[in-house]
């Protein structure tokens, strides 16, 4: 009896030790990410408010761009590849340096202050990843656990900015290797996200959330209409990925000097802003997303203009993320397209937002959870269908070039490309 008890204790002990380890590590990461996320969210909001009060700040965009290039150059980060570096580091690549956190923080604030079209999550993932890697180095955490800790940092900053901790945790698991979950990271990511998400709330900073209206009853016709909208969103996700990557390559091909590149991007954004006249497509565009979910969109082609503004901004070297612009594009597209399919504009905006997010990130489970945390569970069958279709039809396209699609979206097998990589690794060993 005593020997059996000892064996049971030996079996349980590693789990208990892992729990204690992650309570400390993920707890510290969540707290650090929560404080950083709250500070970043406040600064971005203030920058957006200042730009609204002083529209002439747009003309300082070239100077802001040069400041960003200079800061990255003097800190030895001129070859930084942004969010892709964080994703690659989770698989055991080069660790993001701690200095990346203040750099992307400053760069993103300057981008929003002067009217660049960008989101916040790119900075969130990079700040969270670099903070987590720094904690890992400070506490001498081994490589495998540091990889998990970086995922926890990604989840924490995402949750702190958007107030969606469950979606943030699953997103950090799903985005690295599509189709392959590292379940050992589930508790650390969730704990970090829950703690980080609670910090801004405690400081009085609101999270994201929308009041959905016009959701139909689950029946064959509205499900079919939602499916058609999801198919259109999948096509749009491919176009957006092609535009983002193609614009970045074109900038580097014709303007290899980063200073000239960012000056050209600033000039194009300023010119387009003056020609368009409203300023709706500068910054993140959170207010436009709210209007779309309310069923209002100023022009039916708003989604196309936001795609162009975002590609020109981020491709030139300004800092920020693609996800909030993705939500802008998806919501305005869905709001404009829904009446053509017999759906309510508000409901169409929500479906378009979630489906496009799924299409560009290849994260269907995180997308479904995001829909619940943003809109509630009342229309869950529609969102689930939209995410499934967008994931299937978006193919191998992604906003993140470091992302690997491990399993085929079409058959129950490993992706051919991933199989080849695995075979090369085995041969090298």
Secondary structure, DSSP 8 states (H G I E B T S, - for coil): -HHHHHHHHHHHHHHHHHHHHHHHHHHHHHHHHHHHHHHHHHHHHHHHHHHHH-GGGGGGHHHHHHHHHHHHHHTT-TT--THHHHHHHHTT-----THHHHHHHHHHHHHHHTT----SHHHHHHHHHHHHHHHHHHTT--HHHHHHHHHHHHHHHHHHHHS-HHHHHHHHHHTTEET---GGGHHHHHHHHHHHHHHHHHTT-------------S-HHHHHHHHHHHHHHHHHHHHHHHHHHHHHHHHHHH--SHHHHHHHHHHHHHHHHHHH-S-TTSS--HHHHHHHHTT--SSTTHHHHHHHHHHHHHHHT----SHHHHHHHHHHHHHHHHHHHT--HHHHHHHHHHHHHHHHHT-HHHHHHHHHHHH-STTHHHHHHHHHHHHHHTTT--S-TT-EE-B-SSSSSB-HHHHHHHHHHHHH-
